Amino acid sequence: MSNPSHSQFRMLSQIGSGSFGKCFLCKRVADGAQMVLKKVPISDESKNEARLHSLILHPNVVRTFESYLSQRSIYIVLEHMAGGNLHEHIKRNEADEFKDEDILSITAQLTAALEHIHQLRIIHRDVKPRNVLLSEDWRTVKLCDFGIALKLADGQKAKGRFGEVGTINYMAPEILEGREYDFKCDIWSLGCIVFELVERKKAFPGCQELSVFHKICSGIIAYPPASASKLIGLIKALLSASESVRPSASEVLTLLEDTARSIHHHH
């Protein structure tokens, strides 16, 4: 790991910044390929992120090409997804409904990504629309940002206060309640995303942490009538309050096949 030589990449523009650091769109000089260079301050979290990224290679996870260490920063070179993130996509389409087939496709791709990282014993812990990136034609979605992901040892569960993890609107009740949790917390967050794609509003809206906390932990969800969407059954399974009832990523893939069949059956 060394500083990415500026001869190797040409900076085009800054495309994002946040608590994590900065992201730049750049061009690889060798072949003109557009990439994203993410520059983050060195910390245990950013070292963890670079390490986890290097373990994951999956068509629905944003690809990491390499990472470099300088004195103060870690640079991670990522593939560029030209279609923006799912949060922007939902905002843009507030008036239009997403077709069930499109929602199923997005969900299946995200579930495949989760199945893969869960097999590697990695919990993402921050699955939300902003961390789902789209290709230019909007056909492919990829999970990104492993900044607070966690790799569990065999048989280990995670435990921690919710302040350390994720975005509260998408957070599973077991994390909020300070109980032990594992990969199933990502499935809950996926359920929040599917709800949002169907309804074009958050399952657990609000900016006041306490009121959102209460909604999630008391399981108050304003489901639309089942007639409104064939996906309500799927969402209810993903948002099972009890982790033991909530399906694993592999089980979700089977559920999705059944749901897709029932939709085609009705058309």
C-alpha angles and dihedrals in degrees: 000000000000136000110292102252111235088226087068097052132030114211113231105174145328108259103180146354134187143138087309096060131256137321123208130191108226142170123235104232094212096064108359092248114157114235138167120243112203114197116196131171113256111264137135088266095053093045088050091049093051091047095049092045090055090057096053125079113162134136091240098048119078105258122242114210099185144324132223134198123217126175096279106009144053115218117204118191110212136178115263117242106200097194097074124228132313093247090062090043092055091046091051092050099044091124097043124066120234111237115248090239091055092048090049091050093051091046094048092051093049091046090052089053091049093047089054097048091042089055086056086051092245120141113201095202095188105064106156137132094269089059094054114085127197132215118240093265091045090234097110126053126191133191115235142176113058091181094128099023118132132210112214124209116234111293092003124132127202124242129179146121116283092240088076096053141065135304113316097226090062098037123120119242093239090062093045091050091051094242125140112277141180142178093323090077088072090054090056090052089049088054089054089053094049090049089051093049091051097042100025089225133083120275089222107026127183143088097228104094094208096055093045089047089053094048093051097044094046091047095233105164123165098219116190114235113283088244089066094066139004087221098070092093090053093049091049090053093049091048095051106146091218115069092210090062095041111096124246118240091262090052090048090056089056091047089052092054090052091047092049090051092051091049093050088045090058096047 
